[in-house]
């Protein structure tokens, strides 16, 4: 026994056939199938519509992943409604893993709720929405809250920024000589002693000598420790506008 379900798809119709090894279908069976026909047709249309929505959502998500920013949609009480893969990765890195399915980490959720509460306050002129800034060595994450007054959901726009080093800033902030700052910058760029020596027209031994002086000034014992201190110093100067923090970093 076969029933045809017409629809607007590329094939125009879907046929459903039923068979059994026993006795033939009766008139009662045919009547029951005819009664089910509109429900089967509605179920088919619902499945087709859901598939289309999922495909469109996937295409939109793939397009957004190509941007240099990430997007999060949040609902009531910081409920996580939707986010790009990049947003999920950045949130886990800067705020901790998403332990509660469908919810933001507690510290990020509290900040979102504060932004929502500010929107509910009465002001003649809306207060500017400052981004949330989370810092890591050599980079930072900016989280901007975008309110949607027509819907009970809001957007979070995430942007990761890298902090570039320069010889001039290393010289002034760490108390290094010009040559020492140039060598430390070369290390930050992943260069070997020989490569740095070639760039500066000096011998590798001279680079090594200057590097040992840099270690003593910074109170460190390795290239990695020197680079970490340089990056932390540069980040502090860029984001806080302060003066030299070499002594503070040494004490830590």
C-alpha positions in Angstrom: 0.0 0.0 0.0 1.5 3.3 -1.1 0.7 6.9 -0.3 2.1 10.0 -2.1 3.0 13.2 -0.2 3.3 16.1 -2.6 5.6 19.0 -1.6 7.5 21.9 -3.1 10.9 20.2 -3.0 13.1 19.4 -6.1 11.5 16.0 -6.5 8.0 17.3 -6.2 6.6 14.4 -4.1 7.6 11.7 -1.7 6.1 8.2 -1.8 5.7 6.1 1.3 5.1 2.4 0.7 4.0 -0.2 3.3 4.2 -3.9 3.0 3.6 -7.0 5.1 4.0 -10.7 4.7 0.6 -11.7 6.0 -2.9 -11.0 4.7 -3.6 -8.1 2.3 -4.4 -4.6 3.5 -8.1 -4.0 4.2 -10.3 -1.0 3.5 -10.0 -0.1 7.2 -6.2 0.0 6.8 -6.5 2.2 3.7 -8.9 4.6 5.6 -6.4 4.8 8.6 -3.6 5.7 6.2 -5.6 8.4 4.5 -6.4 9.9 8.0 -2.7 9.9 8.7 -1.8 11.5 5.4 -2.0 15.2 6.4 0.0 14.5 9.6 2.7 12.7 7.6 2.7 15.7 5.1 3.1 18.2 8.0 5.9 16.1 9.6 7.7 16.0 6.2 7.4 19.8 5.8 8.6 20.4 9.4 11.6 18.2 8.8 12.4 20.1 5.5 12.1 23.5 7.2 14.3 22.4 10.1 16.9 21.2 7.7 16.9 24.5 5.8 17.2 26.5 9.1 20.2 24.3 10.2 21.9 24.7 6.8 21.4 28.5 6.9 22.7 28.7 10.5 25.7 26.6 9.5 26.5 28.9 6.5 26.1 32.0 8.7 28.4 30.5 11.4 31.0 29.6 8.8 30.9 33.1 7.4 31.3 34.6 10.9 34.2 32.3 11.7 36.1 34.0 8.8 35.9 37.3 10.6 38.6 38.5 13.1 36.0 38.8 15.8 33.8 36.3 17.6 30.1 36.6 18.5 28.0 35.3 21.4 24.2 35.6 21.8 23.1 35.6 25.5 19.6 35.5 26.9 18.3 35.9 30.4 20.7 35.5 33.4 23.6 35.0 31.1 22.1 32.0 29.3 24.3 31.1 26.3 22.0 30.8 23.3 24.5 30.6 20.5 28.2 31.3 19.8 30.9 30.8 17.2 33.6 28.3 17.7 36.2 31.1 18.0 34.1 32.7 20.8 33.9 29.4 22.7 37.7 28.9 22.4 38.4 32.5 23.6 36.0 32.3 26.5 37.6 29.0 27.6 41.1 30.5 27.4 40.4 33.8 29.1 37.5 33.0 31.5 37.8 29.2 32.1 36.0 26.3 30.5 32.2 26.3 30.0 31.3 23.8 32.7 27.6 24.6 32.8 26.0 23.7 29.5 24.2 26.7 28.1 25.7 29.2 30.5 28.7 31.6 30.5 31.5 31.3 33.1 30.5 33.0 36.3 32.8 36.0 36.1 31.7 36.7 32.5 28.1 36.1 33.4 28.3 38.6 36.3 29.7 41.3 34.0 26.9 40.7 31.4 24.3 41.0 34.1 25.8 44.3 35.3 25.6 45.6 31.8 22.0 44.6 31.6 21.2 46.3 34.9 22.8 49.5 33.7 20.5 49.5 30.7 17.5 49.3 33.0 18.5 52.5 34.9 17.0 55.8 33.9 19.5 58.2 32.5 18.8 61.3 30.3 21.9 60.3 28.3 22.8 56.6 28.0 26.1 55.8 29.7 28.9 54.6 27.4 29.4 50.9 27.5 33.0 50.2 28.2 34.4 46.8 27.0 35.6 44.2 29.4 39.3 43.6 29.1 41.0 40.3 30.0 44.8 40.2 29.7 47.3 37.5 28.8 51.0 37.6 28.1 51.4 39.5 24.9 47.7 39.8 24.1 44.3 40.7 25.5 40.6 40.0 24.9 38.1 42.8 24.5 34.4 41.9 25.2 31.8 44.4 24.0 28.2 44.3 25.1 25.6 45.1 22.4 22.1 45.6 23.7 19.0 44.6 21.7 16.1 46.5 23.2 13.6 44.8 21.0 14.5 41.2 22.1 15.3 39.7 25.4 18.8 38.7 24.1 22.0 40.6 23.6 25.2 40.2 21.7 28.8 39.9 22.9 31.5 40.9 20.4 34.9 39.4 21.2 38.1 40.7 19.8 41.6 39.4 20.5 44.5 41.9 20.2 48.2 41.3 20.2 50.6 43.7 21.8 53.6 44.5 19.6 57.1 45.0 21.1 59.5 47.7 20.0 63.1 48.4 20.8 62.4 51.9 22.0 59.7 50.9 24.5 61.9 48.0 25.8 64.8 50.4 26.3 62.8 53.0 28.3 60.6 50.6 30.3 63.3 48.0 31.3 66.2 50.3 31.7 68.2 48.7 28.9 70.7 50.2 26.5 69.7 50.6 22.9 71.8 47.6 21.9 70.4 45.4 24.7 66.9 46.4 23.7 67.5 45.5 20.1 68.8 42.1 21.1 65.9 41.4 23.4 63.5 42.4 20.5 65.3 40.0 18.3 64.7 37.2 20.8 61.0 38.2 21.0 60.9 37.8 17.2 62.2 34.2 17.5 65.7 34.9 16.1 68.8 33.0 17.0 71.9 34.7 18.3 73.6 34.4 14.9 70.6 35.9 13.1 70.5 38.8 15.6 74.2 39.3 15.1 73.8 39.4 11.3 71.1 42.0 11.6 73.1 44.2 13.9 76.5 43.7 12.2 78.1 42.3 15.3 79.5 38.9 16.3 77.4 36.2 18.0 79.8 36.5 21.0 78.9 40.2 21.3 75.2 39.2 21.3 75.7 36.6 23.9 77.6 39.2 26.1 74.8 41.7 25.8 72.2 39.0 26.5 74.0 38.1 29.8 73.8 41.7 30.8 70.1 41.8 30.0 69.6 38.7 32.3 71.3 40.4 35.2 69.4 43.7 34.8 66.0 41.8 34.6 66.9 39.3 37.3 66.2 36.3 35.1 68.2 33.3 33.9 66.9 32.4 30.5 65.6 33.7 27.2 62.1 32.6 28.0 62.0 34.5 31.3 63.5 37.6 29.7 60.9 37.5 26.9 58.1 37.0 29.4 59.1 40.0 31.4 59.5 42.2 28.3 56.0 41.2 27.1 54.4 41.9 30.5 56.1 45.2 30.7 55.0 46.2 27.2 51.5 45.2 27.9 51.3 47.2 31.2 52.6 50.3 29.4 50.1 50.0 26.5 47.0 49.2 28.5 47.6 51.2 31.7 49.7 54.1 30.6 52.1 53.7 33.5 55.8 54.2 33.7 58.6 51.7 34.1 57.5 48.6 36.0 60.7 46.6 35.9 61.1 46.7 39.7 57.6 45.6 40.2 58.0 42.7 37.9 61.2 41.6 39.5 59.6 41.5 42.9 57.0 39.1 41.5 
